[in-house]
Amino acid sequence: MPEENIDKKKVKSICRFDLVDKVKSKNIDQNNNELTLELMAIDYMKNKDEYEINLIFKDNAHIALTTEAIEVRLEAVSYTHLR
């Protein structure tokens, strides 16, 4: 199928982590209710009986999660058609 015939859309999504024991953030204004973070990468490592999950966002912001089990889902919130 030629690329010009593909219906292109931008999807706003929520990446939801459940059963998290500890959260740390850096370079994120938690008082800004209008802030939208652009997720660039997800990294994780296991330390003994826990996982540390690092969410890396645009503009050097990141969130570190600590959990015993990784339980995550991606939920679509809205769609915008692109031209």
C-alpha positions in Angstrom: 0.0 0.0 0.0 1.5 3.4 -1.0 2.4 5.6 2.0 0.1 8.4 0.9 -3.0 6.1 1.3 -2.2 5.2 5.0 -4.4 6.9 7.6 -1.8 8.6 9.8 -2.7 9.6 13.4 -1.1 10.7 16.5 -2.1 8.8 19.6 -2.0 10.2 23.1 -1.6 7.3 25.5 -1.1 6.5 29.2 1.6 4.1 30.2 0.3 2.7 33.5 2.4 0.8 36.0 0.6 -1.1 38.8 1.9 -2.5 42.1 4.7 0.1 42.4 6.4 0.4 45.8 8.4 3.6 45.4 8.6 6.5 42.9 11.3 9.1 42.3 11.3 11.8 39.7 13.7 14.4 38.4 13.2 17.5 36.2 9.4 17.2 36.3 7.2 20.1 37.5 4.6 18.2 39.5 2.6 21.4 40.1 2.0 21.8 36.4 -1.4 20.1 35.7 -1.1 20.9 31.9 2.4 19.2 31.6 2.5 16.5 28.9 5.6 14.2 29.0 7.0 12.7 25.8 8.3 9.2 26.6 11.6 8.5 24.8 12.7 5.1 26.4 12.0 2.6 29.1 14.9 0.8 30.8 14.8 -1.7 33.7 17.2 -3.7 35.9 16.7 -6.3 38.6 18.3 -5.7 42.1 17.9 -8.7 44.3 14.1 -9.1 44.7 13.1 -5.8 43.2 13.0 -4.2 39.7 13.9 -0.6 39.0 12.1 0.8 36.0 13.4 4.0 34.5 11.1 6.1 32.3 13.2 8.6 30.3 11.4 11.6 28.8 12.2 14.4 26.4 14.1 17.3 28.0 16.1 15.2 30.5 13.1 14.4 32.7 12.8 10.9 34.2 10.9 8.8 36.6 12.3 5.8 38.5 9.9 3.1 39.8 10.7 0.3 42.3 8.5 -2.8 42.3 8.6 -6.5 43.1 6.8 -7.4 39.8 6.5 -5.5 36.5 2.8 -5.0 35.7 2.3 -2.4 32.9 -0.3 -1.5 30.3 -0.6 1.1 27.5 -4.0 2.8 27.3 -5.0 5.0 24.4 -6.6 8.3 25.5 -7.2 10.2 22.2 -6.4 10.2 18.5 -5.5 13.1 16.2 -5.5 12.6 12.5 -2.4 13.9 10.7 -2.2 15.2 7.2 
